[in-house]
Amino acid sequence: MKKLYLFLAILLFLGAITHAQERRGFYIDVGLGWAWIKYPEPFNGEVKAVANVSGVTRITLDFNLSIGYAVMQNLYLVGTASGIIDSLNASNTLFLTTMLIGPGLKFYPLPEGKYLQIGLDAGYSALSMSLSDSSTSYDGPSGFAFQVTAAGDFDRTLTGPALQLGAKFYWGLLSKESVYSVSLFAKFAYKGRRRA
């Protein structure tokens, strides 16, 4: 009977240890930032010419949404939709949108699995253009792109809500022409616990 009690005590102890460890599960992040983008020529020159006209205000924003699940304690597999909205405002507003949609990884390289996040996303990318006073839009070049991110994760725990501040490099090969951008961003992330 003592052996049975000892066996049950060991099982309870091992179960408590395993259950006490935080294991990551669901992941989501939403971010917004400022971007600098270079379009292929002659398109880039035309955008610069419009931006230099008196009275034009140019705002370039970066946005990101990633949703996924932890495949290891320090690695998430995600699906990402991100883009850059470049707006040139005058009497009319010209919107240029560069999108990337595809799979990605979010990796925490430090031994604790906290503090620093490295991201890699790749997939389909396209550039489109529209005017605010018109329902018509122009579908520009499309192709393959990837982006690399590095962010400080200000959450001191493995799971839970976190503020992330970082930078992103995007490069796309759209209809055999290069498009690239550099962004600074702030993201809100939530790292859920894996259910036992």
ZAMARGU-4260 file (C-alpha; in steps of 0.2 Angstrom, whole numbers, plus 5000, padded with zeros to 4 digits):
<rodrens>
0) 5000/5000/5000 | 5014/5012/5004 | 5021/5009/4986 | 5004/5014/4979 | 5004/5030/4989
5) 5022/5034/4984 | 5018/5030/4965 | 5002/5042/4966 | 5013/5055/4975 | 5026/5055/4961
10) 5012/5055/4948 | 5004/5070/4956 | 5021/5079/4958 | 5026/5076/4940 | 5009/5082/4934
15) 5010/5098/4945 | 5027/5102/4937 | 5021/5099/4919 | 5005/5109/4922 | 5015/5123/4931
20) 5026/5126/4916 | 5019/5140/4904 | 5017/5133/4887 | 5013/5145/4873 | 4998/5142/4861
25) 4988/5155/4851 | 4997/5171/4845 | 4990/5187/4837 | 4998/5204/4834 | 4992/5220/4827
30) 5004/5234/4822 | 5005/5251/4815 | 5021/5262/4810 | 5029/5274/4799 | 5037/5268/4783
35) 5049/5274/4769 | 5047/5265/4752 | 5056/5265/4736 | 5046/5260/4720 | 5053/5255/4704
40) 5058/5268/4691 | 5050/5277/4682 | 5036/5275/4695 | 5046/5281/4709 | 5051/5297/4700
45) 5033/5301/4696 | 5028/5299/4714 | 5042/5310/4720 | 5037/5323/4707 | 5019/5323/4714
50) 5025/5324/4732 | 5036/5339/4728 | 5021/5349/4721 | 5017/5364/4733 | 5003/5360/4745
55) 5005/5341/4744 | 5006/5331/4761 | 5013/5314/4760 | 5010/5301/4774 | 5017/5283/4773
60) 5010/5271/4786 | 5015/5253/4789 | 5002/5240/4796 | 5003/5222/4800 | 4991/5208/4807
65) 4998/5191/4811 | 4989/5176/4818 | 4996/5159/4822 | 5000/5145/4835 | 5016/5140/4844
70) 5024/5125/4836 | 5038/5126/4849 | 5040/5136/4865 | 5050/5149/4856 | 5043/5148/4838
75) 5026/5152/4831 | 5019/5148/4814 | 5008/5162/4808 | 4999/5169/4793 | 5002/5187/4790
80) 4993/5201/4781 | 5004/5217/4780 | 5006/5232/4769 | 5011/5250/4767 | 4998/5264/4763
85) 5007/5279/4754 | 4994/5294/4753 | 4998/5310/4744 | 4985/5323/4749 | 4981/5338/4740
90) 4964/5343/4732 | 4962/5324/4729 | 4971/5310/4738 | 4981/5297/4729 | 4983/5281/4738
95) 4997/5268/4734 | 4995/5252/4743 | 5008/5238/4744 | 5002/5222/4751 | 5010/5206/4757
100) 5000/5190/4761 | 5008/5174/4766 | 5015/5162/4780 | 5028/5167/4792 | 5038/5163/4808
105) 5040/5172/4824 | 5055/5167/4833 | 5062/5171/4851 | 5080/5167/4850 | 5085/5171/4868
110) 5086/5156/4880 | 5072/5162/4891 | 5061/5164/4875 | 5057/5182/4879 | 5062/5200/4876
115) 5067/5199/4857 | 5057/5193/4843 | 5063/5190/4825 | 5050/5188/4811 | 5051/5181/4793
120) 5036/5182/4782 | 5035/5178/4763 | 5022/5177/4750 | 5011/5185/4737 | 5013/5204/4736
125) 5005/5217/4725 | 5005/5236/4722 | 4988/5246/4718 | 4984/5264/4716 | 4967/5273/4719
130) 4961/5291/4720 | 4949/5297/4734 | 4936/5305/4722 | 4935/5290/4711 | 4928/5272/4713
135) 4941/5266/4700 | 4958/5259/4705 | 4973/5253/4696 | 4981/5236/4699 | 5000/5238/4698
140) 5013/5225/4697 | 5012/5209/4708 | 5024/5195/4712 | 5034/5188/4727 | 5040/5197/4742
145) 5047/5194/4760 | 5049/5204/4775 | 5061/5203/4790 | 5056/5210/4807 | 5066/5213/4824
150) 5056/5219/4839 | 5059/5221/4857 | 5045/5212/4867 | 5041/5221/4883 | 5032/5207/4891
155) 5042/5199/4905 | 5032/5183/4905 | 5031/5169/4892 | 5012/5172/4889 | 5000/5186/4890
160) 4998/5203/4882 | 5014/5212/4876 | 5020/5229/4868 | 5033/5226/4854 | 5043/5240/4846
165) 5054/5236/4831 | 5059/5238/4813 | 5055/5229/4797 | 5063/5227/4780 | 5052/5223/4765
170) 5058/5218/4748 | 5047/5213/4734 | 5050/5207/4716 | 5034/5214/4707 | 5033/5210/4689
175) 5052/5209/4688 | 5055/5226/4697 | 5061/5228/4714 | 5051/5237/4728 | 5059/5239/4745
180) 5054/5248/4761 | 5060/5251/4779 | 5048/5253/4793 | 5048/5257/4812 | 5032/5250/4821
185) 5023/5247/4837 | 5013/5231/4839 | 5001/5225/4852 | 5003/5206/4854 | 4994/5192/4863
190) 5003/5176/4867 | 4990/5163/4874 | 4993/5148/4884 | 4992/5131/4877 | 4977/5121/4885
195) 4982/5105/4893
</rodrens>
